[in-house]
Amino acid sequence: MTDTKTIPVLIPGRMHAGTLEALQGLFDVRQAQGQPIESLSESERAGIRGVALMGVFTAEMMKLLPNLEIIAHFGVGYDGVDAGYAAANGIMVTNTPDVLTDEVADTTIGLLLNTVRELSRAEAYLRAGNWEKNGNYPLTKTTLRGRSVGIMGLGRIGLAIARRLEGFGVPIAYYNRSERDDVAYAYHPDLKSLAAAVDTLIVAAPGGAGTDKAVDAAVLAALGPDGVLINIGRGTVVDEDALIAALQNGTIRAAGLDVFAREPHVPQALIDLDNAVLLPHVASASEHTRQQMGNLVIQNLEAWFSGRPPATPVPEAVKAGLERRG
Ligand code: DGY
């Protein structure tokens, strides 16, 4: 067993508490507490060999750590990490797929049902004493009954959502970079054509340049006036201004959002809308699942520094042949 306790691992910002504690027991953890990396001394920066983080790690940040070997990202979506630059410079990047798939898919179904049946608004109505004072909560204009669902991004999470939706008896179609040969759902090679074919669009796609504002005004118009948009992928995938306009003017009916373009900022115009259900990026946020994600972060760092291949390298690292140290 390699002694990892002398290996300096930087945690630039926030980290799941249980994972932080475990990392502190295993590595020489340095916490930047959200301060810029430049605030560390040059010799401290030169010592850092690993980074564990949730969120953003740019090429500029990597350049400040000349002996950095591995970035272990806490989260499946690593659009905040410049994995291309890392791969080109021999830095391993890992993420945390699979362990959160079921949690995120469960939450997506909850958000969808909440959005079409207005569950959080109905609860607020009860808590405000309106049931007793004013009678029953109004019948909801929307329902899952009779809907057809399109999924943008039929990867691990998109597929887990689709499998759950089969139990709800709704037809399912999808848009993906390429058609899958292991599902019978209708494939659309074009997002607008998917939106036009369904009335409920679930975004389960990663962020990054390839999907930036892909759900734009034209896609929302194609979804139509009974349309419901659910986003549990990344906020950047949706043109937020176009979405606000579409919700305000009835281009679509409602939205359920767990992710936003500039988190934790949520535009006031969205907060003001009563046809939007808004969650603070909680799809994977249970103690159970966050602990599993943290365990994978730890496993990846331990493997790397013991000369073994990490369990979950990102595709950019695999493509660059960075499976193990040295
Ligand atoms: C992920 O893992 O990318 C989730 O969005 C994190 O919460």
Residues whose N, C-alpha, C, O or C-beta is under 5 A from the ligand:
A	BS01	DGY	G75 V76 G77 G233 S284
